[in-house]
Amino acid sequence: MSERKPFLLRVDPAVLDALQKWASDDLRSLNAQIEFVLRDSLAKTGRLGAKKKA
């Protein structure tokens, strides 16, 4: 598994609340939902790049 790097994220409370509700609907943690949204956006714009294989 790839290394995960922690970082501080400052976000508007309304955005955080909406993400938390979405995560609950999809049975994901808030952290997993944020990563899902970021990956989806990156993939849709062609910026994700190829995954490294171990």
N, CA, C and O atoms as a printed pandas DataFrame, in Angstrom:
     atom_number atom_name residue_name chain_id  residue_number  x_coord  y_coord  z_coord
0              1         N          MET        A               1    0.843   -1.182    0.000
1              2        CA          MET        A               1    0.000    0.000    0.000
2              3         C          MET        A               1    0.886    1.243    0.000
3              4         O          MET        A               1    1.953    1.258    0.614
4              5         N          SER        A               2    0.439    2.267   -0.684
5              6        CA          SER        A               2    1.226    3.482   -0.756
6              7         C          SER        A               2    1.190    4.246    0.561
7              8         O          SER        A               2    0.268    4.104    1.363
8              9         N          GLU        A               3    2.202    5.043    0.753
9             10        CA          GLU        A               3    2.293    5.860    1.965
10            11         C          GLU        A               3    1.242    6.967    1.914
11            12         O          GLU        A               3    1.015    7.570    0.865
12            13         N          ARG        A               4    0.619    7.223    3.025
13            14        CA          ARG        A               4   -0.356    8.317    3.120
14            15         C          ARG        A               4    0.250    9.417    3.971
15            16         O          ARG        A               4    0.824    9.155    5.028
16            17         N          LYS        A               5    0.118   10.643    3.505
17            18        CA          LYS        A               5    0.702   11.774    4.208
18            19         C          LYS        A               5   -0.397   12.609    4.850
19            20         O          LYS        A               5   -1.304   13.076    4.162
20            21         N          PRO        A               6   -0.322   12.798    6.145
21            22        CA          PRO        A               6   -1.323   13.627    6.818
22            23         C          PRO        A               6   -1.076   15.119    6.530
23            24         O          PRO        A               6    0.060   15.551    6.332
24            25         N          PHE        A               7   -2.168   15.883    6.515
25            26        CA          PHE        A               7   -2.034   17.330    6.361
26            27         C          PHE        A               7   -3.256   18.007    6.956
27            28         O          PHE        A               7   -4.314   17.392    7.093
28            29         N          LEU        A               8   -3.108   19.251    7.300
29            30        CA          LEU        A               8   -4.189   20.048    7.865
30            31         C          LEU        A               8   -5.004   20.650    6.729
31            32         O          LEU        A               8   -4.444   21.212    5.787
32            33         N          LEU        A               9   -6.310   20.533    6.817
33            34        CA          LEU        A               9   -7.192   21.094    5.791
34            35         C          LEU        A               9   -8.161   22.053    6.460
35            36         O          LEU        A               9   -8.902   21.668    7.364
36            37         N          ARG        A              10   -8.153   23.285    6.021
37            38        CA          ARG        A              10   -9.113   24.271    6.522
38            39         C          ARG        A              10  -10.234   24.340    5.507
39            40         O          ARG        A              10   -9.997   24.558    4.319
40            41         N          VAL        A              11  -11.456   24.154    5.978
41            42        CA          VAL        A              11  -12.597   24.118    5.067
42            43         C          VAL        A              11  -13.805   24.783    5.717
43            44         O          VAL        A              11  -13.968   24.744    6.937
44            45         N          ASP        A              12  -14.627   25.377    4.909
45            46        CA          ASP        A              12  -15.845   26.029    5.374
46            47         C          ASP        A              12  -16.718   24.998    6.096
47            48         O          ASP        A              12  -16.887   23.884    5.600
48            49         N          PRO        A              13  -17.268   25.347    7.243
49            50        CA          PRO        A              13  -18.094   24.399    7.997
50            51         C          PRO        A              13  -19.273   23.827    7.198
51            52         O          PRO        A              13  -19.619   22.658    7.371
52            53         N          ALA        A              14  -19.886   24.623    6.337
53            54        CA          ALA        A              14  -21.006   24.131    5.527
54            55         C          ALA        A              14  -20.539   23.064    4.533
55            56         O          ALA        A              14  -21.249   22.089    4.284
56            57         N          VAL        A              15  -19.354   23.250    3.973
57            58        CA          VAL        A              15  -18.791   22.262    3.047
58            59         C          VAL        A              15  -18.461   20.979    3.807
59            60         O          VAL        A              15  -18.744   19.879    3.333
60            61         N          LEU        A              16  -17.873   21.124    4.966
61            62        CA          LEU        A              16  -17.532   19.964    5.782
62            63         C          LEU        A              16  -18.785   19.195    6.193
63            64         O          LEU        A              16  -18.791   17.964    6.170
64            65         N          ASP        A              17  -19.827   19.899    6.563
65            66        CA          ASP        A              17  -21.080   19.254    6.939
66            67         C          ASP        A              17  -21.684   18.502    5.757
67            68         O          ASP        A              17  -22.153   17.375    5.918
68            69         N          ALA        A              18  -21.677   19.108    4.583
69            70        CA          ALA        A              18  -22.212   18.448    3.391
70            71         C          ALA        A              18  -21.398   17.204    3.045
71            72         O          ALA        A              18  -21.963   16.174    2.678
72            73         N          LEU        A              19  -20.075   17.298    3.161
73            74        CA          LEU        A              19  -19.229   16.131    2.911
74            75         C          LEU        A              19  -19.481   15.026    3.923
75            76         O          LEU        A              19  -19.490   13.848    3.564
76            77         N          GLN        A              20  -19.686   15.387    5.178
77            78        CA          GLN        A              20  -19.962   14.387    6.209
78            79         C          GLN        A              20  -21.284   13.673    5.945
79            80         O          GLN        A              20  -21.375   12.458    6.115
80            81         N          LYS        A              21  -22.300   14.410    5.534
81            82        CA          LYS        A              21  -23.591   13.803    5.215
82            83         C          LYS        A              21  -23.466   12.878    4.009
83            84         O          LYS        A              21  -24.039   11.789    4.004
84            85         N          TRP        A              22  -22.727   13.298    2.994
85            86        CA          TRP        A              22  -22.511   12.492    1.799
86            87         C          TRP        A              22  -21.752   11.220    2.168
87            88         O          TRP        A              22  -22.094   10.129    1.711
88            89         N          ALA        A              23  -20.731   11.366    2.990
89            90        CA          ALA        A              23  -19.948   10.209    3.442
90            91         C          ALA        A              23  -20.838    9.218    4.182
91            92         O          ALA        A              23  -20.737    8.011    3.965
92            93         N          SER        A              24  -21.692    9.710    5.037
93            94        CA          SER        A              24  -22.607    8.831    5.777
94            95         C          SER        A              24  -23.558    8.106    4.830
95            96         O          SER        A              24  -23.831    6.920    5.016
96            97         N          ASP        A              25  -24.057    8.799    3.828
97            98        CA          ASP        A              25  -24.943    8.184    2.831
98            99         C          ASP        A              25  -24.247    7.060    2.080
99           100         O          ASP        A              25  -24.869    6.053    1.743
100          101         N          ASP        A              26  -22.952    7.232    1.817
101          102        CA          ASP        A              26  -22.168    6.251    1.056
102          103         C          ASP        A              26  -21.428    5.266    1.957
103          104         O          ASP        A              26  -20.630    4.462    1.475
104          105         N          LEU        A              27  -21.690    5.324    3.265
105          106        CA          LEU        A              27  -21.041    4.442    4.250
106          107         C          LEU        A              27  -19.521    4.532    4.194
107          108         O          LEU        A              27  -18.825    3.518    4.252
108          109         N          ARG        A              28  -19.015    5.761    4.080
109          110        CA          ARG        A              28  -17.582    6.031    4.075
110          111         C          ARG        A              28  -17.240    6.923    5.258
111          112         O          ARG        A              28  -18.104    7.597    5.818
112          113         N          SER        A              29  -15.970    6.914    5.626
113          114        CA          SER        A              29  -15.500    7.884    6.604
114          115         C          SER        A              29  -15.381    9.242    5.901
115          116         O          SER        A              29  -15.341    9.313    4.673
116          117         N          LEU        A              30  -15.326   10.288    6.675
117          118        CA          LEU        A              30  -15.155   11.618    6.092
118          119         C          LEU        A              30  -13.846   11.682    5.309
119          120         O          LEU        A              30  -13.803   12.239    4.212
120          121         N          ASN        A              31  -12.789   11.119    5.866
121          122        CA          ASN        A              31  -11.502   11.122    5.189
122          123         C          ASN        A              31  -11.584   10.396    3.838
123          124         O          ASN        A              31  -11.077   10.892    2.832
124          125         N          ALA        A              32  -12.220    9.227    3.824
125          126        CA          ALA        A              32  -12.361    8.458    2.579
126          127         C          ALA        A              32  -13.211    9.217    1.563
127          128         O          ALA        A              32  -12.951    9.154    0.361
128          129         N          GLN        A              33  -14.221    9.931    2.041
129          130        CA          GLN        A              33  -15.077   10.694    1.129
130          131         C          GLN        A              33  -14.312   11.846    0.496
131          132         O          GLN        A              33  -14.448   12.098   -0.701
132          133         N          ILE        A              34  -13.518   12.540    1.281
133          134        CA          ILE        A              34  -12.714   13.640    0.740
134          135         C          ILE        A              34  -11.753   13.094   -0.314
135          136         O          ILE        A              34  -11.601   13.692   -1.379
136          137         N          GLU        A              35  -11.106   11.966   -0.028
137          138        CA          GLU        A              35  -10.197   11.370   -1.002
138          139         C          GLU        A              35  -10.959   10.934   -2.261
139          140         O          GLU        A              35  -10.464   11.111   -3.374
140          141         N          PHE        A              36  -12.153   10.369   -2.090
141          142        CA          PHE        A              36  -12.978    9.965   -3.222
142          143         C          PHE        A              36  -13.294   11.163   -4.126
143          144         O          PHE        A              36  -13.145   11.089   -5.346
144          145         N          VAL        A              37  -13.728   12.256   -3.515
145          146        CA          VAL        A              37  -14.080   13.458   -4.276
146          147         C          VAL        A              37  -12.861   14.014   -5.008
147          148         O          VAL        A              37  -12.953   14.399   -6.174
148          149         N          LEU        A              38  -11.725   14.055   -4.324
149          150        CA          LEU        A              38  -10.504   14.557   -4.956
150          151         C          LEU        A              38  -10.076   13.671   -6.120
151          152         O          LEU        A              38   -9.757   14.175   -7.197
152          153         N          ARG        A              39  -10.067   12.347   -5.910
153          154        CA          ARG        A              39   -9.678   11.418   -6.974
154          155         C          ARG        A              39  -10.633   11.502   -8.166
155          156         O          ARG        A              39  -10.198   11.486   -9.317
156          157         N          ASP        A              40  -11.928   11.590   -7.886
157          158        CA          ASP        A              40  -12.921   11.679   -8.958
158          159         C          ASP        A              40  -12.699   12.938   -9.791
159          160         O          ASP        A              40  -12.733   12.890  -11.020
160          161         N          SER        A              41  -12.475   14.052   -9.122
161          162        CA          SER        A              41  -12.236   15.309   -9.822
162          163         C          SER        A              41  -10.947   15.249  -10.645
163          164         O          SER        A              41  -10.915   15.704  -11.789
164          165         N          LEU        A              42   -9.895   14.692  -10.064
165          166        CA          LEU        A              42   -8.631   14.555  -10.782
166          167         C          LEU        A              42   -8.772   13.649  -12.002
167          168         O          LEU        A              42   -8.225   13.947  -13.064
168          169         N          ALA        A              43   -9.492   12.560  -11.857
169          170        CA          ALA        A              43   -9.692   11.635  -12.977
170          171         C          ALA        A              43  -10.501   12.296  -14.094
171          172         O          ALA        A              43  -10.177   12.142  -15.272
172          173         N          LYS        A              44  -11.541   13.026  -13.728
173          174        CA          LYS        A              44  -12.391   13.677  -14.728
174          175         C          LYS        A              44  -11.650   14.747  -15.518
175          176         O          LYS        A              44  -11.995   15.024  -16.667
176          177         N          THR        A              45  -10.648   15.342  -14.919
177          178        CA          THR        A              45   -9.881   16.385  -15.607
178          179         C          THR        A              45   -8.578   15.866  -16.205
179          180         O          THR        A              45   -7.790   16.638  -16.752
180          181         N          GLY        A              46   -8.351   14.540  -16.100
181          182        CA          GLY        A              46   -7.150   13.945  -16.680
182          183         C          GLY        A              46   -5.882   14.274  -15.934
183          184         O          GLY        A              46   -4.799   14.256  -16.519
184          185         N          ARG        A              47   -5.991   14.571  -14.667
185          186        CA          ARG        A              47   -4.809   14.964  -13.879
186          187         C          ARG        A              47   -4.356   13.929  -12.874
187          188         O          ARG        A              47   -3.411   14.177  -12.124
188          189         N          LEU        A              48   -5.001   12.773  -12.836
189          190        CA          LEU        A              48   -4.681   11.781  -11.836
190          191         C          LEU        A              48   -3.366   11.058  -12.119
191          192         O          LEU        A              48   -2.600   10.794  -11.192
192          193         N          GLY        A              49   -3.094   10.738  -13.369
193          194        CA          GLY        A              49   -1.876   10.001  -13.703
194          195         C          GLY        A              49   -2.058    8.525  -13.439
195          196         O          GLY        A              49   -3.045    8.113  -12.829
196          197         N          ALA        A              50   -1.122    7.740  -13.889
197          198        CA          ALA        A              50   -1.185    6.290  -13.718
198          199         C          ALA        A              50   -0.823    5.912  -12.295
199          200         O          ALA        A              50    0.034    6.539  -11.672
200          201         N          LYS        A              51   -1.486    4.877  -11.785
201          202        CA          LYS        A              51   -1.161    4.365  -10.447
202          203         C          LYS        A              51    0.128    3.584  -10.521
203          204         O          LYS        A              51    0.374    2.864  -11.488
204          205         N          LYS        A              52    0.957    3.727   -9.492
205          206        CA          LYS        A              52    2.196    2.963   -9.396
206          207         C          LYS        A              52    1.871    1.554   -8.941
207          208         O          LYS        A              52    1.062    1.357   -8.034
208          209         N          LYS        A              53    2.495    0.586   -9.563
209          210        CA          LYS        A              53    2.315   -0.810   -9.163
210          211         C          LYS        A              53    3.508   -1.248   -8.355
211          212         O          LYS        A              53    4.650   -0.954   -8.708
212          213         N          ALA        A              54    3.242   -1.961   -7.255
213          214        CA          ALA        A              54    4.302   -2.424   -6.355
214          215         C          ALA        A              54    4.999   -3.633   -6.904
215          216         O          ALA        A              54    5.919   -4.155   -6.274
